[in-house]
Structure formats: structure tokens, C-alpha cells
């Protein structure tokens, strides 16, 4: 393994952590209807667990309404049950083959809870980024001990790893600020 490979692996791990955070942020509702709110809910249908987006068309015809149209009408009850059991806290209204989800206005208290949730998710992401940094630093030191890279190369690699870490943490903070502002907007 070379210093470039260690750096590449660290960058890939950090980006993966940031992508996961963004995915989690999409599932946190802001009072606006977004298919991302429900598309990854696990639904037990046909004897196995599937994502809602695999079983139905999810649209947002109005800012506070989601309409779920199952591909197979037989899965409507399964989808309804999965939504009720999920953590989104919205009761589905079944209308024949369609399922409607009215997104209620968020209270101030709920907004603050969601901001705390976002901060918790972002801190977990920062921890993952720092873990990638630590692994890359250890990998670089191991390469230097094995004689693959010199001390100067080790120092350069450590600086690059730190730059990557700082860049990712800055991007995480930026996303958190944006999501907080989105949540606190009435």
C-alpha cells in the first residue's frame, strides 16, 4: 500500500460518512412534503422486507401532502401498517388505492427536538470522519516504519490527511447550519 492509497481510502471513508449524514437529514421532515421522508421505510410485503420506493410511486402534489400510489393494490395495507409503525409520526389516510399523508405544521418544541437530532447525527458523522483520519495517520506511520515512505513523506501525508479532515468537518458544519435554518423557518 502507498501513501496515496492511504489518503484515497481516508477520503472515501470521510465522504461516505458525509453522504450517510445527508441521507439521514433528508429523512428529517421540515414541514414540507418530500418523498425522501418515506421512501426508505421498510415494508413487509410478499413475505420479505422491501423499501417503500420499490413498492409504490411517491409524489408531492402539494407542499404539505404526500401521495403514495402502490404498484400493486394488494400492498396498500402493508404500506399503511409500515407508515404507522415508522418513526415519522404521521397517520396515513387510505383512499381506495391511494395513501395520503398530510404533513402537519411543526410546533416550536418539535423544531427544537429536530435540531437536537440533527446535531446528534452530525456529531456522529464527525466522529466517523475523525476515525477515518486516525486510521489514515496510523497507516501512514506504519508505511514509514516499514520503510515505504520517508519521514518527509509521512509529514506531507499527515498534513494532507488533516486538510481532508478539516474540509469534511467544514462541509458537515455547513450542512448542519443549512438544515437548522430550514427547520427553524416557519
N, C-alpha and C positions, 0 to 999 in steps of 0.2 A: 504494500500500500504506500502511496506517496502523499506528500503534504497537500497536493491539490485534491486528491481523493478524500482526505480527511475534511478539508474545507467544503468540498461539494456535499458530502454527507451531512455535515453540520447545517449547511444552508437548506438542504432538502428537508431535514427534520424540523428546523425552525419554521419554514414555510408551511409545512404540513400542520404544525400546531396552530399557526395563524389562520389557516383555512378552516380548521375544525372550529375555532372560535367564531369565525364569521358564519359558519353553518349554524352554530348554536344561537348566535344573535338573530339570525333570520327566523328562528322558531319562537322568539320572544315577541309577543304582539305589542303593537304600538297604538292600538285603537283603530288602525286601518286594516282592511281586509287584505290579506296576502296569502296566496296559495301555499307559500313556504310555511305558514303557520300549521298546516295539517298534512302536507304531502308525505311526511316521513312517519306518520302514525302507523304502528304495526296493527294490521287487521288479520284476524284468524279467519280464513276463508278457504274453501276447497281442501280442508284438512291440513293446511300449512299456514305459516305466518308470512304475510306479504305487506309491502308498503302501500299506503293508500293511493299513491300516484300510479301504481301498477294496476289498480282495480277500478279507477274512476277518473273522469275528467273534472278538474277543479278550476273553476272560473270565479272572477270577482266582478260581477256586472255593476255593482255599486260600491262606493267607498267603504261601507260598513256591512257588506254582505258577501258571503262565500256560497257558491252553489256547487254541490258535488253531484255529478251525474255518473252513477256506476255503469260500467260497460255491460255488466250482467245484472239485471234487476234482482236476481236471487241473492246478491251480496249486499243489498241495501240494509238489511237488519244487522249483518255482521259489521258493516261500516258504522252504522249508528251506535252499536254497542262499543266499538273501539273508540269512537269520539267521546262517548260518555265516560269511559274508563281512563281516558288520557288526562294529562295534567293541564290542558288548556282552559278548562273551566267554562266551557260553552255548551249549552244543551242544543242538540240538533233538532230541527223540525223536519219530519219526513212528510213529503207531499207527493204521494204516488211513487214515481221512480226517482225523484229528486230529493236531495237532502239540502236544506238551507241552514246556514249558520249566521245568525245576526251577531255582529261584533259590538258589544256594549261599550259605551263611553268609559274610559278608565278613571277611577277616583284618584285623588291626590295620594292617598295612602298606598294604593296599588302601584302607582307610578314609582313611588319611592322603593317599594319592595322589588320592582323590576330593575331599578337602578342598582340596588344591592346585589341582585342576581347577576347582573352584567359585570359588576366589579369583581364578584367571586369568580366568574368564568374567566375574566381577563387575568386575574392573579394566577389561576391555574395554568393559563397559557404562558404567562411569564416564567413560571416555574419550569414548564416543559422546555422553553427556549433556553433557560439557564442550564438545564440538564444537558441539552444538546451542546452548549458551549463547553461544559465541563468534560463531556466525552471527547470533544474535538481537541481540547487542551491536553487531556491525558493521552490521546492518540498521537498528537504531535510530539509530546515528551518521550513517548515510547519509541517513535521513529528516530529521535535524536539519540536516545540511549543505544539503539541498535546500529547507529552509525549511518543511517539512510540520509539524514539531513544534518547540517551543521548547526552550531549554536545561533549563528546569524539567521539561518533559515527558520529555526524554531522561534526566534524573536519576531520575525516578519509574519510567520503563521499565526502566532498569538495575537499580534496586532490586527490581522485580518479577521480572525475569529471574533475579537472584541468589537470590531467595526460592524460585522454582521449582526452580532447580538444587539448592539445599540440601535442599529437600523430597524430590526424587528420589534424591539421594545417600543421604539418611537411610533412605528406603524400601529402597534397594538393600542397605544395610548390615544392615537388619533381616531381609531375606530371606536374606542370606548367613548370619547368625547362626542363624536357624531351620534352614536346610538343614545347616549344620555340626553342630548339635546332633542332628538327625535321623540324620545319617551316623555320628556317633560313638557313638550309643546301640546297645548290643549286644542 
